[in-house]
Amino acid sequence: GGPDGACTNAKDQEIVDTTDVEAISYDCALKNLGNAEKATQCIQDATGLSDACVVCFGEVNSCGMSKCLAQCIQPQSDKCTQCIDANCMPAFEACSGLSTD
């Protein structure tokens, strides 16, 4: 990962506040299953987030794919959310500087 707090600049913060980046990022992950680079590019194209910030969202996707695939067969399920919260969110919060609470 890059420097911590990659999404805390004003421009990224505004995008995160006004865009459903999570939904877009999920969508991009599904479209580009297993290809983290393409998925990350897809998120960036759709949102306009900075390079450093979009990497954080990309990392959550790959983490979810590698650690929570079984739990996330039903993506919006509690099991899936809990798995991602437990395994992927601490790194995401450090990377992005965003709190997910």
C-alpha positions in Angstrom: 0.0 0.0 0.0 1.0 3.6 -0.4 0.9 6.3 2.2 -1.9 6.1 4.7 -4.9 8.3 4.5 -4.9 8.3 0.7 -8.6 9.4 0.4 -8.6 12.3 2.9 -7.8 15.1 0.4 -10.7 17.4 -0.4 -11.3 16.1 -3.9 -11.5 12.4 -3.0 -13.5 13.2 0.1 -16.1 14.9 -2.0 -16.3 12.0 -4.4 -16.7 9.6 -1.6 -19.4 11.7 0.1 -21.4 12.1 -3.1 -20.9 8.8 -4.9 -21.7 5.3 -4.0 -18.2 4.2 -4.4 -18.8 0.9 -2.6 -21.5 -0.1 -5.1 -19.4 1.0 -8.1 -16.4 -0.8 -6.7 -18.5 -4.0 -6.1 -19.8 -3.7 -9.7 -16.3 -3.3 -11.1 -15.1 -6.3 -9.1 -17.8 -8.5 -10.5 -17.2 -7.4 -14.1 -13.5 -8.0 -13.8 -13.5 -11.1 -11.6 -10.0 -11.9 -10.4 -8.4 -9.0 -12.3 -7.6 -6.5 -9.6 -5.9 -4.1 -12.0 -8.9 -3.9 -14.4 -11.3 -3.7 -11.5 -9.4 -0.8 -10.0 -9.2 1.0 -13.3 -12.9 0.5 -13.7 -13.6 2.1 -10.3 -11.3 5.0 -11.2 -13.0 5.6 -14.6 -16.4 5.5 -12.9 -15.6 7.8 -9.9 -12.6 10.0 -10.8 -10.9 9.1 -7.5 -7.1 9.8 -7.3 -4.7 7.0 -8.1 -3.7 6.6 -4.4 -7.2 6.5 -3.1 -8.6 4.1 -5.7 -6.0 1.6 -4.9 -7.5 1.3 -1.4 -10.9 0.4 -2.9 -9.2 -2.0 -5.2 -7.4 -3.7 -2.3 -10.7 -4.3 -0.5 -12.0 -6.0 -3.6 -9.1 -8.4 -3.9 -9.1 -9.0 -0.2 -12.8 -9.8 -0.4 -12.3 -12.1 -3.4 -9.4 -14.0 -1.7 -10.7 -14.2 1.9 -14.4 -14.1 1.7 -15.4 -15.7 -1.6 -17.5 -18.5 0.0 -19.3 -16.0 2.4 -19.9 -13.6 -0.5 -21.7 -15.9 -2.9 -24.6 -13.8 -1.6 -22.9 -10.4 -1.8 -25.3 -8.4 0.4 -25.5 -11.1 3.1 -24.5 -10.5 6.7 -21.9 -13.3 6.4 -20.2 -11.5 3.5 -20.2 -8.1 5.2 -18.9 -9.5 8.5 -16.1 -11.4 6.7 -15.0 -8.3 4.8 -15.3 -6.1 7.9 -13.1 -8.5 9.8 -10.5 -9.3 7.2 -10.4 -6.3 4.9 -11.6 -3.1 6.5 -8.8 -2.4 9.0 -6.3 -2.2 6.1 -8.8 -0.2 4.0 -9.3 2.3 6.8 -5.6 2.8 7.2 -5.0 3.0 3.5 -7.9 5.4 2.7 -8.1 7.3 6.0 -11.8 6.9 5.8 -13.8 5.4 8.6 -16.4 2.9 7.5 -18.6 3.2 10.6 
